[in-house]
Amino acid sequence: PISKRILNLSLAFRQFTSAKRRYLGVIFITAILTFCMITVNLVGVLFSSRTALGMMGFVIPDIRVTFLDQDKDADFSGVEEIIRAHTGITQKNSTLTQYSCLNGESLYCEMYEDPNGIPGILQGRAPIYDNEIVITEMVADALELKMGDTVTVTNADSEGQYLISGIYQAGNDAGMTFAMGLAAASKVGVDTNVYSRYYLLEDPAQADAIAQELSEKYTNRVNLWVYDEENNSDLALYTTIIRVLKIVIYAFALLFSFIVIRMVCAKAFLQERTDIGIYKAVGFTSQRLRMSFALRYLMVAAVGAGIGTACSFALSEHVLSGLFRVIGIVHVEMDFTVPTVVVPVAVISVSAFVFSYLVSRKIQRVAVRELITE
């Protein structure tokens, strides 16, 4: 029934429910556009969250200290004394990388001073003993390996037998990677002297003060890298790509929404021309009819956006896991935030309302005599 108090809204709802099939195309398209917009927002959240990056195998420390003169011992004890004077250390680690052979295949090898700090462990556990390694799912599939298997790692003229203790994920070398501790790497002749170490701090806000003091103590002896959320070179490329992708997706969504709304509204206008004449004959103004017309398509877009949102909750994680698999990331965890969902739904719904209102200006040209002509 039509309500007098909310005449425009109830009339729009009645027009929508009385011809639902007419709007299936708009609902389907807005659902797809909403799904794409939410998914690209999730990617943005993914690459701006240090926790999520850690789960994907990327380490973003608060501060990294690298000694430049490798002919001298690296004085990390003095570095850590300065750090602890400001705040506690939640994690510290050093990494070395090189290509080594695993069962005859040359693969990217990551070696950690503390193997418990290897990020992205999906199954099993870190290789805490000097006869253990972890491999990525990509390597496991390619070499037909699994946890518990024994493999041969070769470096130059040295080789050793290692047990696969777990499966992890890493984005290096498209996921064709394995990892071990430095103690395990030394067994095959790897030079395990480290001159760089990264730290995660209990109070990350102290990183700048720590860097300043380290710079004063180790003048020209160390290279310091401090995490900056606003200007992080490690994430700059990802951020730029995601920003461009967002602009493209949102621009495409607005353009496509305008084209679809215009086509559907044009057809609806022809089908409802007589109805419009009747409404005007009983006292409806062009402004009120245009508002009712726009509210109808706002409802249609809202239904489509709701379906797209539901699909995103159900499918986005699987879609992104499939896409990221090409760079070695086989598992991602989505973080659905309010802006991630609300912004795409609002953009699609409001654009549908605005576009349909603009297109409905033809209503102004329909006169009551239209009924006489008919």
Order of alpha helices (4+ residues) and beta strands (2+ residues): alpha-alpha-alpha-beta-alpha-beta-beta-beta-beta-beta-alpha-beta-beta-beta-alpha-beta-alpha-beta-alpha-alpha-alpha-alpha-alpha
